[in-house]
Amino acid sequence: MKIKLLISIMIVLSFATAHSNSTSAQAQTPIHLKVNDHYVLYTYPAAPFLDKKGRLLIPLQAAEDILGGKVSYNAANKTAAVDLLGRNVTATIGSPEISVNGESVTMDTVPIMKSNAMFLPVSILLKDTDAKMEWDSKRGLLKLRHDSFTESPVLMRFMGQDLARVIDANAFDLTSFDWDQKQGVLNIYATYKSDLSPVFKKIDFNPMIVYSKGTYSVDSYSKPGSFHKVKITSAGHLIYTKNIGTTNADSDYIIYITSVGRLIQ
């Protein structure tokens, strides 16, 4: 009888563990955007995401805050205008028809309204500019590079704190994250090359948290992240954990989370 009871308990626990692991995996949000050396995890009111056409969408405001463009939105006709790198793009929610420097262009997808914010495809903003776009289809990651992005309102704050001597700016590939807003815990999941033997104190993810009232939080690079924030789960895989504190959504809330993934000296 005791043996049967023990077996039953083990079965229940195994199902509970499987369910817990499944829930944890589902809670992870894929990281789809990298701007220069910065992975963009979160953009208020939702993280960058791939639509049904496989196009990467970001909120309109992020085109200004992270890419350095100038944006405007007409709520009456649900149309936005973005000036970025010498191009003016006008787009309307739900319509594949856009205007680029006054010329009509048809997209294969449409801007949408999500959580009361307009989301639009990144590619339409940067096509035919001198910005470099690289699409990693295996990872579902769009890599953007242009010198001006570093001077955008969000990333320039990071630049002012960047005192690190970098050994490898691309040592880690940040793949996903989960964020417990109630507990104020941010987990970032990453991979690294199997021949790399990272030293904990030299691992530099250093998430930057930007709040709605204009304040931001980023660790000083004179004090590298403590080893207890990093856990290697298996060869080539690790988790970086950071306590970012809770916020009052009615008065101040997080609007951007970015992170690097490098080794520092």
CYANA upper distance limits for C-alpha pairs under 8 A (distance plus 0.5 A):
  1 MET  CA      5 LEU  CA      6.71
  2 LYS  CA      6 LEU  CA      6.56
  3 ILE  CA      7 ILE  CA      6.65
  4 LYS  CA      8 SER  CA      6.65
  5 LEU  CA      9 ILE  CA      6.72
  6 LEU  CA     10 MET  CA      6.71
  7 ILE  CA     11 ILE  CA      6.72
  8 SER  CA     12 VAL  CA      6.77
  9 ILE  CA     13 LEU  CA      6.62
 10 MET  CA     14 SER  CA      6.57
 11 ILE  CA     15 PHE  CA      6.81
 12 VAL  CA     16 ALA  CA      6.66
 13 LEU  CA     17 THR  CA      6.52
 14 SER  CA     18 ALA  CA      6.62
 15 PHE  CA     19 HIS  CA      6.55
 16 ALA  CA     20 SER  CA      6.54
 17 THR  CA     21 ASN  CA      6.61
 18 ALA  CA     22 SER  CA      6.55
 19 HIS  CA     23 THR  CA      6.54
 20 SER  CA     24 SER  CA      6.63
 21 ASN  CA     25 ALA  CA      6.61
 22 SER  CA     26 GLN  CA      6.65
 23 THR  CA     27 ALA  CA      6.67
 24 SER  CA     28 GLN  CA      7.25
 27 ALA  CA    178 ASP  CA      6.65
 28 GLN  CA    176 SER  CA      6.49
 28 GLN  CA    177 PHE  CA      5.75
 28 GLN  CA    178 ASP  CA      5.26
 29 THR  CA    176 SER  CA      5.77
 29 THR  CA    177 PHE  CA      5.80
 29 THR  CA    178 ASP  CA      6.58
 30 PRO  CA    175 THR  CA      6.53
 30 PRO  CA    176 SER  CA      4.70
 30 PRO  CA    177 PHE  CA      7.15
 31 ILE  CA     39 TYR  CA      7.86
 31 ILE  CA     40 VAL  CA      7.53
 31 ILE  CA     41 LEU  CA      6.23
 31 ILE  CA     48 PRO  CA      8.21
 31 ILE  CA    141 LEU  CA      7.49
 31 ILE  CA    174 LEU  CA      7.54
 31 ILE  CA    175 THR  CA      5.92
 31 ILE  CA    176 SER  CA      5.43
 31 ILE  CA    177 PHE  CA      7.72
 32 HIS  CA     40 VAL  CA      8.11
 32 HIS  CA     41 LEU  CA      8.35
 32 HIS  CA     48 PRO  CA      6.98
 32 HIS  CA     49 PHE  CA      7.16
 32 HIS  CA     50 LEU  CA      8.31
 32 HIS  CA     56 LEU  CA      7.96
 32 HIS  CA    139 ARG  CA      8.41
 32 HIS  CA    140 GLY  CA      6.36
 32 HIS  CA    141 LEU  CA      4.83
 32 HIS  CA    142 LEU  CA      6.54
 33 LEU  CA     39 TYR  CA      6.49
 33 LEU  CA     40 VAL  CA      5.97
 33 LEU  CA     41 LEU  CA      8.02
 33 LEU  CA     48 PRO  CA      7.53
 33 LEU  CA    141 LEU  CA      6.08
 33 LEU  CA    142 LEU  CA      5.53
 33 LEU  CA    143 LYS  CA      6.64
 33 LEU  CA    144 LEU  CA      8.30
 34 LYS  CA     38 HIS  CA      5.99
 34 LYS  CA     39 TYR  CA      4.74
 34 LYS  CA     40 VAL  CA      6.27
 34 LYS  CA    141 LEU  CA      7.70
 34 LYS  CA    142 LEU  CA      6.71
 34 LYS  CA    143 LYS  CA      5.26
 34 LYS  CA    144 LEU  CA      6.62
 35 VAL  CA     39 TYR  CA      6.78
 35 VAL  CA     40 VAL  CA      7.62
 35 VAL  CA    143 LYS  CA      6.56
 35 VAL  CA    144 LEU  CA      5.32
 35 VAL  CA    145 ARG  CA      6.41
 35 VAL  CA    149 PHE  CA      7.75
 36 ASN  CA    143 LYS  CA      7.83
 36 ASN  CA    144 LEU  CA      6.47
 36 ASN  CA    145 ARG  CA      5.16
 36 ASN  CA    146 HIS  CA      7.31
 36 ASN  CA    149 PHE  CA      7.75
 36 ASN  CA    150 THR  CA      7.80
 37 ASP  CA    169 ALA  CA      7.54
 37 ASP  CA    170 ASN  CA      7.94
 37 ASP  CA    260 VAL  CA      6.59
 37 ASP  CA    261 GLY  CA      8.35
 38 HIS  CA    258 THR  CA      6.66
 38 HIS  CA    259 SER  CA      5.97
 38 HIS  CA    260 VAL  CA      5.40
 38 HIS  CA    261 GLY  CA      8.33
 39 TYR  CA    174 LEU  CA      7.68
 39 TYR  CA    258 THR  CA      5.99
 39 TYR  CA    259 SER  CA      5.68
 39 TYR  CA    260 VAL  CA      6.51
 39 TYR  CA    261 GLY  CA      8.48
 40 VAL  CA     48 PRO  CA      8.42
 40 VAL  CA    256 TYR  CA      8.34
 40 VAL  CA    257 ILE  CA      6.88
 40 VAL  CA    258 THR  CA      5.06
 40 VAL  CA    259 SER  CA      7.20
 41 LEU  CA     47 ALA  CA      6.79
 41 LEU  CA     48 PRO  CA      8.06
 41 LEU  CA    176 SER  CA      8.38
 41 LEU  CA    177 PHE  CA      7.79
 41 LEU  CA    256 TYR  CA      8.09
 41 LEU  CA    257 ILE  CA      5.93
 41 LEU  CA    258 THR  CA      5.99
 41 LEU  CA    259 SER  CA      7.88
 42 TYR  CA     46 ALA  CA      6.92
 42 TYR  CA     47 ALA  CA      4.83
 42 TYR  CA     48 PRO  CA      7.38
 42 TYR  CA    255 ILE  CA      7.80
 42 TYR  CA    256 TYR  CA      5.76
 42 TYR  CA    257 ILE  CA      5.43
 42 TYR  CA    258 THR  CA      7.52
 43 THR  CA     47 ALA  CA      5.51
 43 THR  CA     48 PRO  CA      7.18
 43 THR  CA     58 ILE  CA      8.02
 43 THR  CA     59 PRO  CA      7.59
 43 THR  CA     62 ALA  CA      7.34
 43 THR  CA    255 ILE  CA      6.19
 43 THR  CA    256 TYR  CA      5.28
 43 THR  CA    257 ILE  CA      7.38
 44 TYR  CA     59 PRO  CA      7.95
 44 TYR  CA    254 ILE  CA      7.76
 44 TYR  CA    255 ILE  CA      5.02
 44 TYR  CA    256 TYR  CA      6.80
 45 PRO  CA     59 PRO  CA      8.22
 45 PRO  CA    115 SER  CA      6.92
 45 PRO  CA    117 ALA  CA      7.69
 45 PRO  CA    255 ILE  CA      7.66
 46 ALA  CA     59 PRO  CA      8.36
 46 ALA  CA    115 SER  CA      8.34
 47 ALA  CA     58 ILE  CA      8.02
 48 PRO  CA     56 LEU  CA      7.24
 48 PRO  CA     57 LEU  CA      6.17
 48 PRO  CA     58 ILE  CA      5.43
 48 PRO  CA     59 PRO  CA      8.05
 49 PHE  CA     56 LEU  CA      6.08
 49 PHE  CA     57 LEU  CA      6.06
 49 PHE  CA     58 ILE  CA      7.60
 50 LEU  CA     54 GLY  CA      5.66
 50 LEU  CA     55 ARG  CA      5.72
 50 LEU  CA     56 LEU  CA      5.02
 50 LEU  CA     57 LEU  CA      6.68
 51 ASP  CA     55 ARG  CA      6.00
 51 ASP  CA     56 LEU  CA      7.05
 51 ASP  CA     57 LEU  CA      7.51
 53 LYS  CA    108 ASP  CA      8.02
 53 LYS  CA    109 THR  CA      6.92
 55 ARG  CA    109 THR  CA      7.96
 55 ARG  CA    121 PRO  CA      6.68
 55 ARG  CA    122 VAL  CA      8.46
 55 ARG  CA    123 SER  CA      8.40
 56 LEU  CA    121 PRO  CA      5.98
 56 LEU  CA    122 VAL  CA      6.63
 56 LEU  CA    123 SER  CA      8.14
 56 LEU  CA    142 LEU  CA      8.18
 57 LEU  CA    111 PRO  CA      8.40
 57 LEU  CA    119 PHE  CA      6.16
 57 LEU  CA    120 LEU  CA      5.46
 57 LEU  CA    121 PRO  CA      4.85
 57 LEU  CA    122 VAL  CA      6.41
 58 ILE  CA     62 ALA  CA      7.06
 58 ILE  CA     63 ALA  CA      8.02
 58 ILE  CA    119 PHE  CA      5.61
 58 ILE  CA    120 LEU  CA      6.21
 58 ILE  CA    121 PRO  CA      7.04
 58 ILE  CA    122 VAL  CA      7.08
 59 PRO  CA     63 ALA  CA      7.71
 59 PRO  CA    117 ALA  CA      6.93
 59 PRO  CA    118 MET  CA      6.12
 59 PRO  CA    119 PHE  CA      4.68
 59 PRO  CA    120 LEU  CA      6.95
 60 LEU  CA     64 GLU  CA      8.03
 60 LEU  CA     71 VAL  CA      7.70
 60 LEU  CA     80 ALA  CA      8.38
 60 LEU  CA    117 ALA  CA      7.85
 60 LEU  CA    118 MET  CA      6.14
 60 LEU  CA    119 PHE  CA      6.17
 60 LEU  CA    120 LEU  CA      7.08
 61 GLN  CA     65 ASP  CA      6.74
 61 GLN  CA     71 VAL  CA      7.45
 62 ALA  CA     66 ILE  CA      5.83
 62 ALA  CA     67 LEU  CA      7.45
 63 ALA  CA     67 LEU  CA      5.57
 63 ALA  CA     68 GLY  CA      7.00
 63 ALA  CA     69 GLY  CA      6.23
 63 ALA  CA     70 LYS  CA      8.08
 63 ALA  CA     71 VAL  CA      7.79
 63 ALA  CA     82 VAL  CA      8.13
 64 GLU  CA     68 GLY  CA      5.04
 64 GLU  CA     69 GLY  CA      4.75
 64 GLU  CA     70 LYS  CA      5.88
 64 GLU  CA     71 VAL  CA      6.72
 64 GLU  CA    152 SER  CA      7.85
 64 GLU  CA    153 PRO  CA      8.16
 65 ASP  CA     69 GLY  CA      7.98
 65 ASP  CA    152 SER  CA      6.44
 65 ASP  CA    153 PRO  CA      5.59
 65 ASP  CA    154 VAL  CA      6.08
 66 ILE  CA    149 PHE  CA      7.18
 66 ILE  CA    152 SER  CA      5.89
 66 ILE  CA    153 PRO  CA      6.99
 66 ILE  CA    154 VAL  CA      6.06
 66 ILE  CA    155 LEU  CA      6.99
 67 LEU  CA     84 LEU  CA      8.45
 67 LEU  CA    148 SER  CA      8.21
 67 LEU  CA    149 PHE  CA      5.56
 67 LEU  CA    152 SER  CA      6.30
 68 GLY  CA     84 LEU  CA      7.68
 68 GLY  CA    148 SER  CA      7.65
 68 GLY  CA    149 PHE  CA      6.53
 68 GLY  CA    151 GLU  CA      7.63
 68 GLY  CA    152 SER  CA      4.84
 68 GLY  CA    153 PRO  CA      7.22
 69 GLY  CA     82 VAL  CA      7.01
 69 GLY  CA     83 ASP  CA      5.97
 69 GLY  CA     84 LEU  CA      4.99
 69 GLY  CA     85 LEU  CA      7.95
 70 LYS  CA     82 VAL  CA      6.15
 70 LYS  CA     83 ASP  CA      5.60
 70 LYS  CA     84 LEU  CA      7.16
 71 VAL  CA     80 ALA  CA      7.60
 71 VAL  CA     81 ALA  CA      6.14
 71 VAL  CA     82 VAL  CA      5.05
 71 VAL  CA     83 ASP  CA      7.00
 72 SER  CA     80 ALA  CA      6.10
 72 SER  CA     81 ALA  CA      5.84
 72 SER  CA     82 VAL  CA      7.25
 73 TYR  CA     78 LYS  CA      7.62
 73 TYR  CA     79 THR  CA      6.36
 73 TYR  CA     80 ALA  CA      4.80
 73 TYR  CA     81 ALA  CA      7.00
 74 ASN  CA     78 LYS  CA      6.06
 74 ASN  CA     79 THR  CA      5.77
 74 ASN  CA     80 ALA  CA      6.67
 75 ALA  CA     79 THR  CA      7.40
 77 ASN  CA     92 THR  CA      8.17
 78 LYS  CA     92 THR  CA      6.19
 78 LYS  CA     93 ILE  CA      6.31
 79 THR  CA     90 THR  CA      7.44
 79 THR  CA     91 ALA  CA      6.09
 79 THR  CA     92 THR  CA      4.73
 79 THR  CA     93 ILE  CA      6.99
 80 ALA  CA     90 THR  CA      6.12
 80 ALA  CA     91 ALA  CA      5.95
 80 ALA  CA     92 THR  CA      6.83
 81 ALA  CA     88 ASN  CA      7.34
 81 ALA  CA     89 VAL  CA      6.09
 81 ALA  CA     90 THR  CA      4.85
 81 ALA  CA     91 ALA  CA      7.05
 82 VAL  CA     87 ARG  CA      8.42
 82 VAL  CA     88 ASN  CA      6.13
 82 VAL  CA     89 VAL  CA      5.67
 82 VAL  CA     90 THR  CA      6.95
 82 VAL  CA    125 LEU  CA      8.05
 83 ASP  CA     87 ARG  CA      6.13
 83 ASP  CA     88 ASN  CA      4.99
 83 ASP  CA     89 VAL  CA      7.00
 84 LEU  CA     88 ASN  CA      7.11
 84 LEU  CA    125 LEU  CA      7.47
 84 LEU  CA    126 LEU  CA      8.18
 85 LEU  CA    126 LEU  CA      8.18
 85 LEU  CA    129 THR  CA      7.07
 85 LEU  CA    130 ASP  CA      8.37
 86 GLY  CA    129 THR  CA      8.26
 87 ARG  CA    100 VAL  CA      7.26
 87 ARG  CA    101 ASN  CA      6.51
 87 ARG  CA    125 LEU  CA      8.20
 87 ARG  CA    129 THR  CA      8.39
 88 ASN  CA     99 SER  CA      8.27
 88 ASN  CA    100 VAL  CA      6.14
 88 ASN  CA    101 ASN  CA      5.53
 88 ASN  CA    102 GLY  CA      8.33
 89 VAL  CA     98 ILE  CA      7.43
 89 VAL  CA     99 SER  CA      6.09
 89 VAL  CA    100 VAL  CA      5.18
 89 VAL  CA    101 ASN  CA      7.02
 89 VAL  CA    124 ILE  CA      8.24
 89 VAL  CA    125 LEU  CA      7.13
 90 THR  CA     98 ILE  CA      6.10
 90 THR  CA     99 SER  CA      5.52
 90 THR  CA    100 VAL  CA      7.15
 91 ALA  CA     95 SER  CA      7.94
 91 ALA  CA     97 GLU  CA      7.54
 91 ALA  CA     98 ILE  CA      5.30
 91 ALA  CA     99 SER  CA      7.23
 91 ALA  CA    111 PRO  CA      7.79
 92 THR  CA     96 PRO  CA      8.42
 92 THR  CA     97 GLU  CA      8.12
 92 THR  CA     98 ILE  CA      7.68
 92 THR  CA    111 PRO  CA      7.16
 93 ILE  CA    110 VAL  CA      7.27
 93 ILE  CA    111 PRO  CA      5.32
 93 ILE  CA    112 ILE  CA      5.64
 93 ILE  CA    113 MET  CA      7.14
 93 ILE  CA    118 MET  CA      7.65
 94 GLY  CA    110 VAL  CA      5.80
 94 GLY  CA    111 PRO  CA      6.13
 94 GLY  CA    112 ILE  CA      6.29
 95 SER  CA    110 VAL  CA      5.85
 95 SER  CA    111 PRO  CA      7.35
 96 PRO  CA    106 THR  CA      5.98
 96 PRO  CA    107 MET  CA      5.40
 96 PRO  CA    108 ASP  CA      7.01
 96 PRO  CA    109 THR  CA      6.26
 96 PRO  CA    110 VAL  CA      5.30
 96 PRO  CA    111 PRO  CA      8.09
 97 GLU  CA    104 SER  CA      7.35
 97 GLU  CA    105 VAL  CA      6.35
 97 GLU  CA    106 THR  CA      5.14
 97 GLU  CA    107 MET  CA      6.84
 98 ILE  CA    104 SER  CA      6.36
 98 ILE  CA    105 VAL  CA      5.79
 98 ILE  CA    106 THR  CA      6.72
 98 ILE  CA    107 MET  CA      7.84
 99 SER  CA    103 GLU  CA      5.73
 99 SER  CA    104 SER  CA      5.11
 99 SER  CA    105 VAL  CA      6.41
100 VAL  CA    104 SER  CA      6.92
100 VAL  CA    105 VAL  CA      7.36
110 VAL  CA    120 LEU  CA      7.67
110 VAL  CA    121 PRO  CA      8.25
111 PRO  CA    118 MET  CA      7.41
111 PRO  CA    119 PHE  CA      6.10
111 PRO  CA    120 LEU  CA      4.88
111 PRO  CA    121 PRO  CA      7.25
112 ILE  CA    118 MET  CA      6.27
112 ILE  CA    119 PHE  CA      5.85
112 ILE  CA    120 LEU  CA      7.13
113 MET  CA    117 ALA  CA      5.98
113 MET  CA    118 MET  CA      5.09
113 MET  CA    119 PHE  CA      6.62
114 LYS  CA    118 MET  CA      6.81
114 LYS  CA    119 PHE  CA      7.33
121 PRO  CA    125 LEU  CA      7.94
122 VAL  CA    126 LEU  CA      7.35
123 SER  CA    127 LYS  CA      6.26
126 LEU  CA    131 ALA  CA      7.04
130 ASP  CA    146 HIS  CA      8.11
131 ALA  CA    144 LEU  CA      7.42
131 ALA  CA    145 ARG  CA      6.28
131 ALA  CA    146 HIS  CA      5.59
132 LYS  CA    143 LYS  CA      8.36
132 LYS  CA    144 LEU  CA      6.12
132 LYS  CA    145 ARG  CA      5.57
132 LYS  CA    146 HIS  CA      7.12
133 MET  CA    142 LEU  CA      7.43
133 MET  CA    143 LYS  CA      6.21
133 MET  CA    144 LEU  CA      5.31
133 MET  CA    145 ARG  CA      7.25
134 GLU  CA    142 LEU  CA      6.32
134 GLU  CA    143 LYS  CA      5.50
134 GLU  CA    144 LEU  CA      7.08
135 TRP  CA    140 GLY  CA      7.80
135 TRP  CA    141 LEU  CA      6.50
135 TRP  CA    142 LEU  CA      5.14
135 TRP  CA    143 LYS  CA      6.79
136 ASP  CA    140 GLY  CA      6.10
136 ASP  CA    141 LEU  CA      5.56
136 ASP  CA    142 LEU  CA      6.72
136 ASP  CA    143 LYS  CA      8.23
137 SER  CA    141 LEU  CA      7.26
139 ARG  CA    175 THR  CA      8.27
145 ARG  CA    149 PHE  CA      7.85
146 HIS  CA    150 THR  CA      8.20
147 ASP  CA    151 GLU  CA      8.13
148 SER  CA    152 SER  CA      7.35
149 PHE  CA    155 LEU  CA      7.72
150 THR  CA    155 LEU  CA      5.81
150 THR  CA    156 MET  CA      6.15
150 THR  CA    159 MET  CA      7.85
151 GLU  CA    155 LEU  CA      6.73
151 GLU  CA    156 MET  CA      5.23
152 SER  CA    156 MET  CA      6.20
153 PRO  CA    157 ARG  CA      7.56
154 VAL  CA    158 PHE  CA      7.83
154 VAL  CA    210 VAL  CA      8.10
155 LEU  CA    159 MET  CA      6.94
156 MET  CA    160 GLY  CA      6.98
157 ARG  CA    161 GLN  CA      7.49
158 PHE  CA    162 ASP  CA      6.78
158 PHE  CA    208 MET  CA      7.62
158 PHE  CA    218 VAL  CA      7.87
161 GLN  CA    218 VAL  CA      8.14
161 GLN  CA    219 ASP  CA      8.43
161 GLN  CA    220 SER  CA      6.76
161 GLN  CA    221 TYR  CA      7.41
162 ASP  CA    220 SER  CA      8.16
162 ASP  CA    221 TYR  CA      6.74
163 LEU  CA    220 SER  CA      8.22
163 LEU  CA    221 TYR  CA      5.92
163 LEU  CA    222 SER  CA      7.26
164 ALA  CA    221 TYR  CA      5.83
164 ALA  CA    222 SER  CA      7.49
164 ALA  CA    264 ILE  CA      6.82
164 ALA  CA    265 GLN  CA      7.81
165 ARG  CA    264 ILE  CA      6.12
165 ARG  CA    265 GLN  CA      5.97
166 VAL  CA    262 ARG  CA      7.78
166 VAL  CA    263 LEU  CA      6.64
166 VAL  CA    264 ILE  CA      4.85
166 VAL  CA    265 GLN  CA      6.51
167 ILE  CA    262 ARG  CA      8.07
167 ILE  CA    263 LEU  CA      5.94
167 ILE  CA    264 ILE  CA      5.63
167 ILE  CA    265 GLN  CA      6.49
168 ASP  CA    262 ARG  CA      6.03
168 ASP  CA    263 LEU  CA      5.68
168 ASP  CA    264 ILE  CA      7.51
169 ALA  CA    260 VAL  CA      8.44
169 ALA  CA    261 GLY  CA      7.30
169 ALA  CA    262 ARG  CA      5.05
169 ALA  CA    263 LEU  CA      7.05
170 ASN  CA    261 GLY  CA      6.56
170 ASN  CA    262 ARG  CA      5.79
170 ASN  CA    263 LEU  CA      8.43
171 ALA  CA    192 TYR  CA      6.80
171 ALA  CA    193 LYS  CA      8.10
171 ALA  CA    261 GLY  CA      6.78
171 ALA  CA    262 ARG  CA      5.35
171 ALA  CA    263 LEU  CA      6.71
172 PHE  CA    190 ALA  CA      6.71
172 PHE  CA    191 THR  CA      6.24
172 PHE  CA    192 TYR  CA      5.34
172 PHE  CA    193 LYS  CA      8.27
172 PHE  CA    261 GLY  CA      5.37
172 PHE  CA    262 ARG  CA      6.41
173 ASP  CA    190 ALA  CA      5.85
173 ASP  CA    191 THR  CA      5.75
173 ASP  CA    192 TYR  CA      6.75
173 ASP  CA    261 GLY  CA      7.10
174 LEU  CA    188 ILE  CA      7.55
174 LEU  CA    189 TYR  CA      6.46
174 LEU  CA    190 ALA  CA      4.72
174 LEU  CA    191 THR  CA      7.09
174 LEU  CA    261 GLY  CA      7.21
175 THR  CA    188 ILE  CA      8.28
175 THR  CA    189 TYR  CA      6.28
175 THR  CA    190 ALA  CA      5.79
175 THR  CA    191 THR  CA      7.76
176 SER  CA    188 ILE  CA      6.62
176 SER  CA    189 TYR  CA      5.80
176 SER  CA    190 ALA  CA      7.67
177 PHE  CA    186 LEU  CA      7.74
177 PHE  CA    187 ASN  CA      5.98
177 PHE  CA    188 ILE  CA      4.91
177 PHE  CA    189 TYR  CA      6.29
178 ASP  CA    186 LEU  CA      6.54
178 ASP  CA    187 ASN  CA      5.83
178 ASP  CA    188 ILE  CA      7.25
179 TRP  CA    184 GLY  CA      7.81
179 TRP  CA    185 VAL  CA      6.36
179 TRP  CA    186 LEU  CA      5.03
179 TRP  CA    187 ASN  CA      6.83
180 ASP  CA    184 GLY  CA      6.10
180 ASP  CA    185 VAL  CA      5.71
180 ASP  CA    186 LEU  CA      6.94
181 GLN  CA    185 VAL  CA      7.29
181 GLN  CA    246 THR  CA      6.77
182 LYS  CA    246 THR  CA      6.72
183 GLN  CA    245 GLY  CA      7.82
183 GLN  CA    246 THR  CA      7.21
184 GLY  CA    243 ASN  CA      6.12
184 GLY  CA    244 ILE  CA      5.72
184 GLY  CA    245 GLY  CA      4.96
184 GLY  CA    246 THR  CA      5.43
185 VAL  CA    241 THR  CA      7.53
185 VAL  CA    242 LYS  CA      6.39
185 VAL  CA    243 ASN  CA      5.14
185 VAL  CA    244 ILE  CA      6.58
185 VAL  CA    245 GLY  CA      7.80
186 LEU  CA    241 THR  CA      6.20
186 LEU  CA    242 LYS  CA      5.72
186 LEU  CA    243 ASN  CA      6.73
186 LEU  CA    244 ILE  CA      7.37
187 ASN  CA    239 ILE  CA      6.93
187 ASN  CA    240 TYR  CA      6.14
187 ASN  CA    241 THR  CA      5.05
187 ASN  CA    242 LYS  CA      7.07
188 ILE  CA    239 ILE  CA      6.08
188 ILE  CA    240 TYR  CA      5.58
188 ILE  CA    241 THR  CA      6.94
189 TYR  CA    237 HIS  CA      8.02
189 TYR  CA    238 LEU  CA      6.51
189 TYR  CA    239 ILE  CA      5.17
189 TYR  CA    240 TYR  CA      7.01
190 ALA  CA    237 HIS  CA      6.36
190 ALA  CA    238 LEU  CA      6.03
190 ALA  CA    239 ILE  CA      6.89
190 ALA  CA    240 TYR  CA      8.49
191 THR  CA    236 GLY  CA      5.76
191 THR  CA    237 HIS  CA      4.97
191 THR  CA    238 LEU  CA      6.86
192 TYR  CA    196 LEU  CA      7.46
192 TYR  CA    236 GLY  CA      5.37
192 TYR  CA    237 HIS  CA      6.91
193 LYS  CA    236 GLY  CA      6.43
194 SER  CA    235 ALA  CA      7.11
194 SER  CA    236 GLY  CA      5.76
198 PRO  CA    202 LYS  CA      7.58
198 PRO  CA    203 ILE  CA      7.27
198 PRO  CA    263 LEU  CA      8.12
199 VAL  CA    203 ILE  CA      7.09
200 PHE  CA    226 SER  CA      7.91
200 PHE  CA    227 PHE  CA      5.45
200 PHE  CA    230 VAL  CA      7.27
201 LYS  CA    224 PRO  CA      6.58
201 LYS  CA    225 GLY  CA      6.69
201 LYS  CA    226 SER  CA      6.58
201 LYS  CA    227 PHE  CA      6.12
202 LYS  CA    224 PRO  CA      7.30
202 LYS  CA    225 GLY  CA      8.29
202 LYS  CA    263 LEU  CA      5.87
202 LYS  CA    264 ILE  CA      5.55
202 LYS  CA    265 GLN  CA      6.72
203 ILE  CA    224 PRO  CA      8.23
203 ILE  CA    225 GLY  CA      7.68
203 ILE  CA    261 GLY  CA      8.16
203 ILE  CA    262 ARG  CA      6.77
203 ILE  CA    263 LEU  CA      5.45
203 ILE  CA    264 ILE  CA      7.04
204 ASP  CA    224 PRO  CA      7.42
204 ASP  CA    225 GLY  CA      7.20
204 ASP  CA    260 VAL  CA      7.41
204 ASP  CA    261 GLY  CA      6.44
204 ASP  CA    262 ARG  CA      5.71
204 ASP  CA    263 LEU  CA      6.13
204 ASP  CA    264 ILE  CA      6.88
205 PHE  CA    240 TYR  CA      8.03
205 PHE  CA    259 SER  CA      6.13
205 PHE  CA    260 VAL  CA      5.33
205 PHE  CA    261 GLY  CA      5.24
205 PHE  CA    262 ARG  CA      7.04
206 ASN  CA    218 VAL  CA      7.14
206 ASN  CA    219 ASP  CA      6.82
206 ASN  CA    225 GLY  CA      7.72
206 ASN  CA    259 SER  CA      6.37
206 ASN  CA    260 VAL  CA      6.91
207 PRO  CA    218 VAL  CA      6.94
207 PRO  CA    219 ASP  CA      8.48
207 PRO  CA    257 ILE  CA      7.09
207 PRO  CA    258 THR  CA      6.03
207 PRO  CA    259 SER  CA      4.74
207 PRO  CA    260 VAL  CA      7.46
208 MET  CA    216 TYR  CA      7.54
208 MET  CA    217 SER  CA      6.21
208 MET  CA    218 VAL  CA      5.25
208 MET  CA    219 ASP  CA      8.39
208 MET  CA    256 TYR  CA      8.37
208 MET  CA    257 ILE  CA      6.16
208 MET  CA    258 THR  CA      5.80
208 MET  CA    259 SER  CA      6.65
209 ILE  CA    216 TYR  CA      5.91
209 ILE  CA    217 SER  CA      5.59
209 ILE  CA    218 VAL  CA      7.13
209 ILE  CA    244 ILE  CA      8.30
209 ILE  CA    254 ILE  CA      7.30
209 ILE  CA    255 ILE  CA      8.33
209 ILE  CA    256 TYR  CA      6.46
209 ILE  CA    257 ILE  CA      5.36
209 ILE  CA    258 THR  CA      7.43
210 VAL  CA    214 GLY  CA      7.40
210 VAL  CA    215 THR  CA      6.62
210 VAL  CA    216 TYR  CA      4.76
210 VAL  CA    217 SER  CA      7.05
210 VAL  CA    254 ILE  CA      6.32
210 VAL  CA    255 ILE  CA      6.30
210 VAL  CA    256 TYR  CA      5.58
210 VAL  CA    257 ILE  CA      7.00
211 TYR  CA    215 THR  CA      5.89
211 TYR  CA    216 TYR  CA      6.27
211 TYR  CA    252 ASP  CA      6.99
211 TYR  CA    253 TYR  CA      5.90
211 TYR  CA    254 ILE  CA      4.87
211 TYR  CA    255 ILE  CA      5.91
211 TYR  CA    256 TYR  CA      7.58
212 SER  CA    252 ASP  CA      6.02
212 SER  CA    253 TYR  CA      5.92
212 SER  CA    254 ILE  CA      6.56
212 SER  CA    255 ILE  CA      6.32
213 LYS  CA    252 ASP  CA      6.54
213 LYS  CA    253 TYR  CA      8.34
219 ASP  CA    223 LYS  CA      7.83
219 ASP  CA    224 PRO  CA      8.36
219 ASP  CA    225 GLY  CA      8.36
220 SER  CA    224 PRO  CA      7.89
225 GLY  CA    229 LYS  CA      7.51
226 SER  CA    230 VAL  CA      8.34
229 LYS  CA    240 TYR  CA      6.04
229 LYS  CA    241 THR  CA      5.48
229 LYS  CA    242 LYS  CA      6.98
230 VAL  CA    238 LEU  CA      7.44
230 VAL  CA    239 ILE  CA      6.26
230 VAL  CA    240 TYR  CA      5.07
230 VAL  CA    241 THR  CA      6.88
231 LYS  CA    238 LEU  CA      5.98
231 LYS  CA    239 ILE  CA      5.75
231 LYS  CA    240 TYR  CA      7.04
232 ILE  CA    236 GLY  CA      8.30
232 ILE  CA    237 HIS  CA      6.40
232 ILE  CA    238 LEU  CA      4.59
232 ILE  CA    239 ILE  CA      6.90
233 THR  CA    237 HIS  CA      6.21
233 THR  CA    238 LEU  CA      5.72
233 THR  CA    239 ILE  CA      7.59
234 SER  CA    238 LEU  CA      7.48
247 THR  CA    252 ASP  CA      6.70
247 THR  CA    253 TYR  CA      5.99
247 THR  CA    254 ILE  CA      7.97
248 ASN  CA    252 ASP  CA      5.91
248 ASN  CA    253 TYR  CA      6.60
249 ALA  CA    253 TYR  CA      5.53
